[in-house]
Amino acid sequence: MVKKKKVIVWSVIALLVVALAAWRVWPRSIDSYLKQPSQNTVWVGGSLNEIKLEDGQTTHRLYEIDVETEEGIRHVLDILRRGRYQASLTNLLPWTWGKLGSGRGYDGRTITLCASFHATTPEDAEASIFTFVGSDRATVDDRRIVPMGNETFEELAQYIKANGREK
């Protein structure tokens, strides 16, 4: 009887480990992280912050963008949707790990976006905040996500440079 209980307990533990691993590596669309459906988005704004070392000197450039047209909003969201994202296991922990910080893959560029959603009253107003630190770290509303590849980051950076204004 004791042996049967051990088998059941280890089977349950193995099943939980497999389920957790599958949850972690299963790619998701950015839509699964938003507070509301993306079709309710009425405004997208944000910035690209670039810090580089050029000729021994540090240079800093900041590009800002405000998108209010339906076509522009759809374009920014489509860039985000083309990417795939994995959930971070740190989201399961009861404490936070602090800021995203630099590290492997960080090239001195950070993108911050805010998407505001349609609200019938001011109390219903919601927004989702995206932060990309380099091409391999990101958060959506303080939940860490792992971007798969850097195409999304690069495409967003180019879009903000082309359609935004340098500060």
For each residue, the residues with C-beta under 8 A, 3 or more apart:
1: 4 5
2: 5 6
3: 6 7
4: 1 7 8
5: 1 2 8 9
6: 2 3 9 10
7: 3 4 10 11
8: 4 5 11 12
9: 5 6 12 13
10: 6 7 13 14
11: 7 8 14 15
12: 8 9 15 16
13: 9 10 16 17
14: 10 11 17 18
15: 11 12 18 19
16: 12 13 19 20
17: 13 14 20 21
18: 14 15 21 22
19: 15 16 22 23
20: 16 17 23 24 89
21: 17 18 24 25
22: 18 19 25 26
23: 19 20 26 87
24: 20 21 86 87 88 89
25: 21 22 86
26: 22 23 86 87
27: 84 85 86 148
28: 32 33 84 85 86 87
29: 32 81 84 85
30: 33 34 38 77 80 81 83 85 130 140
31: 34 37 38 81
32: 28 29
33: 28 30 85 128 140 141 143 145
34: 30 31 37 38 115 128 140
35: 117 126 127 128 141
36: 40 41 117 118 126 128
37: 31 34 40
38: 30 31 34 41 77 81 115
39:
40: 36 37 117 118
41: 36 38 44 73 77 115 116 117 118
42: 68 73 116 117 118
43: 66 67 68 73 114 115 116
44: 41 65 66 67 72 73 76 77 113 114 115 116
45: 64 65 66 67 113 114
46: 64 65 111 112 113 114 130 160
47: 62 63 64 65 111 112 160 164
48: 62 63 65 109 110 111 156 157 160 161 164
49: 60 61 62 109 110 111 112
50: 59 60 61 62 63 108 109
51: 58 59 60 108 109
52: 58 59 61 108
53: 56 57 58 59 108
54: 57 59
55:
56: 53
57: 53 54
58: 51 52 53
59: 50 51 52 53 54
60: 49 50 51
61: 49 50 52 166
62: 47 48 49 50 166 167
63: 47 48 50 160 161 164 165 166 167
64: 45 46 47 160 164 165 167
65: 44 45 46 47 48 159 160 163 164 165
66: 43 44 45
67: 43 44 45 72 73 75 76 163
68: 42 43 72 73
69: 72 73
70: 73 74
71: 74 75
72: 44 67 68 69 75 76 163
73: 41 42 43 44 67 68 69 70 76 77 115
74: 70 71 77 78
75: 67 71 72 78 79 159
76: 44 67 72 73 79 80 113 156 159
77: 30 38 41 44 73 74 80 81 115
78: 74 75 81 82
79: 75 76 82 83 152 155 156 159
80: 30 76 77 83 130 152 156
81: 29 30 31 38 77 78
82: 78 79 151 152 155
83: 30 79 80 147 148 149 151 152
84: 27 28 29 147 148 149
85: 27 28 29 30 33 138 145 146 147 148
86: 24 25 26 27 28 145 146 148
87: 23 24 26 28 91 143 144 145 146
88: 24 91 143 144 145 146
89: 20 24 92 93
90: 93 97 144
91: 87 88 143 144
92: 89
93: 89 90 96 97
94:
95:
96: 93 142
97: 90 93 144
98: 101
99:
100: 131 133 137 138 139 144
101: 98 133 137
102: 106 133 134
103: 106 134 137
104: 136
105: 134 135 136 137 150
106: 102 103 133 134 136 137
107: 134 135
108: 50 51 52 53
109: 48 49 50 51 134 153 157
110: 48 49 131 132 133 134
111: 46 47 48 49 130 131 132 153 156 157 160
112: 46 47 49 129 130 131 132
113: 44 45 46 76 129 130 131 156
114: 43 44 45 46 127 128 129 130
115: 34 38 41 43 44 73 77 127 128 130
116: 41 42 43 44 125 126 127
117: 35 36 40 41 42 125 126 127 128
118: 36 40 41 42
119: 122 123 124 125 126
120: 124
121: 124 125
122: 119 125
123: 119
124: 119 120 121
125: 116 117 119 121 122
126: 35 36 116 117 119
127: 35 114 115 116 117
128: 33 34 35 36 114 115 117 140 141
129: 112 113 114 139 140 141 142
130: 30 46 80 111 112 113 114 115 138 139 140
131: 100 110 111 112 113 138 139
132: 110 111 112 135 137 138 147 152 153 156
133: 100 101 102 106 110 137 138
134: 102 103 105 106 107 109 110 137 153
135: 105 107 132 147 149 150 153 154
136: 104 105 106 146 147 150
137: 100 101 103 105 106 132 133 134 144 146 147
138: 85 100 130 131 132 133 144 145 146 147
139: 100 129 130 131 142 143 144 145
140: 30 33 34 128 129 130 143 145
141: 33 35 128 129
142: 96 129 139
143: 33 87 88 91 139 140
144: 87 88 90 91 97 100 137 138 139
145: 33 85 86 87 88 138 139 140
146: 85 86 87 88 136 137 138
147: 83 84 85 132 135 136 137 138 150 152 153
148: 27 83 84 85 86
149: 83 84 135 152
150: 105 135 136 147 153 154
151: 82 83 154 155
152: 79 80 82 83 132 147 149 155 156
153: 109 111 132 134 135 147 150 156 157
154: 135 150 151 157 158
155: 79 82 151 152 158 159
156: 48 76 79 80 111 113 132 152 153 159 160
157: 48 109 111 153 154 160 161
158: 154 155 161 162
159: 65 75 76 79 155 156 162 163
160: 46 47 48 63 64 65 111 156 157 163 164
161: 48 63 157 158 164
162: 158 159
163: 65 67 72 159 160
164: 47 48 63 64 65 160 161
165: 63 64 65
166: 61 62 63
167: 62 63 64
